[in-house]
Amino acid sequence: MISENGGKYLVKLAKEAIKEYLETGEKITKGEDYPIELDEKLGVFVTLNKNNDLRGCIGYAEPIMSAIEATIDVAIAAAVNDPRFPQVSLDEFESIDLEVTVLTKPEMIIVAHYNQYFDEIEIGEDGLIIQKGYSRGLLLPQVATENRFNVEDFLEHTCMKAGISADSWMDESCDVYKFQGQIFK
């Protein structure tokens, strides 16, 4: 994972990326003076909250680009491309709280029986990805804690996020992955 210094840098970078995009429509580029550890390819999500309510959340679950490049991309996307919300306005931006979650690589949870998920998933530590066919849903680790989910609730809500029935996690054709995240605010 990354250092506290690296995480603080990503939060600052995400804010700068959103502000610049809202002001000019331009995407910033990474500077030259940044923690070198941020060149590592990592999954990254940026979450925007307003008055403690979700205002946008977009990310890359897989480590497809450097953490620094991913943060710029998903920060802008969380502000202007989350289909659940209208685009954040420049005036509104000042009242938005922002967090960056850096993810470990997702690992498939292999079980012989679906009841074993209860022993394999730790609330507050693990985030989930559930995939069935072309449907895929992801919930960050903090979602379970913030909503006081138990493991079954967490599995069901991740299925619903994927657009599949809540009990799909019990189906052998459904793949369940877990990952961990470092949250920086």
VENZI-V703840 format. One record per pair of residues at least 12 apart in sequence whose ideal C-beta (glycine too) atoms are under 8 Angstrom apart, sorted by the first residue. I is the first residue (numbers start at 1). J is the second residue. Records with the same first field share a line. If there is no record, write none. Layout:
# VENZI-V703840
I=J / J
This chain:
# VENZI-V703840
1=102 / 104 / 182
2=35 / 37 / 38 / 40 / 42 / 67 / 102 / 182
3=35 / 37
4=184
5=35
6=35 / 37 / 38 / 67
7=100 / 102 / 182 / 184
8=184
9=34 / 35 / 38
10=38 / 44 / 67 / 68 / 71 / 100 / 102 / 184
11=98 / 99 / 100 / 184 / 185
13=28 / 30 / 34 / 68 / 71 / 72 / 75
14=46 / 71 / 72 / 75 / 98 / 100
15=75 / 98
16=28
17=71 / 72 / 75 / 76
18=75 / 76 / 78 / 79 / 88 / 93 / 98
19=90 / 93
21=76 / 79 / 80
22=79 / 80 / 88 / 89 / 90 / 93
23=90
27=72 / 73 / 76
28=72
29=72
30=68 / 69 / 72
34=68
37=67
38=66 / 67 / 68 / 71
39=66 / 67 / 68
40=63 / 66 / 67
41=63 / 64 / 65 / 66 / 67
42=63 / 66 / 67 / 70 / 102 / 103
43=59 / 60 / 61 / 62 / 63 / 64 / 70 / 102 / 103 / 104 / 105 / 106 / 179
44=59 / 60 / 67 / 70 / 71 / 74 / 100 / 101 / 102 / 103
45=57 / 58 / 59 / 60 / 74 / 100 / 101 / 103 / 140 / 181
46=58 / 59 / 71 / 74 / 75 / 77 / 78 / 98 / 99 / 100 / 101
47=78 / 98 / 99 / 100 / 101 / 140
48=78 / 79 / 88 / 96 / 97 / 98
49=96 / 97 / 98 / 99
50=92 / 95 / 96 / 97
51=95
55=85 / 88 / 96
56=78 / 79 / 82 / 84 / 85 / 88
57=78 / 82 / 140
58=74 / 77 / 78 / 81 / 82
59=74 / 78 / 101 / 103
60=73 / 74
61=103 / 106 / 129 / 138 / 179
62=105 / 106
63=103 / 105
67=102
71=100
75=98 / 100
79=93
97=185
98=185
99=183 / 184 / 185
100=183 / 184
101=140 / 141 / 142 / 181 / 182 / 183 / 184
102=181 / 182 / 184
103=127 / 179 / 180 / 181
104=179 / 180 / 181
105=179
106=129 / 177 / 178 / 179
107=177 / 178 / 179
108=175 / 176 / 177
109=121 / 176 / 177 / 178
111=176
114=169 / 170
117=151 / 155 / 169 / 176
118=151 / 152
120=178
121=151 / 154 / 155 / 178
123=144 / 145 / 149 / 150 / 151 / 154
124=141 / 144 / 145
125=141 / 180
126=141 / 178 / 179 / 180
127=139 / 140 / 141 / 143 / 178 / 179 / 180 / 181
128=154 / 155 / 158 / 176 / 177 / 178
129=158 / 176 / 177 / 178 / 179
130=155 / 158 / 159 / 161 / 162 / 164 / 168 / 169 / 174 / 175 / 176 / 177
131=162 / 174 / 175 / 177
132=159 / 162 / 164 / 168 / 171 / 173 / 174 / 175
133=173
135=162 / 163 / 164
136=162
137=158 / 159 / 160 / 161 / 162 / 163 / 164
138=158 / 161
139=154 / 157 / 158 / 161
140=181
141=180 / 181 / 183
142=181 / 183
143=157
155=169 / 176
156=169
159=174
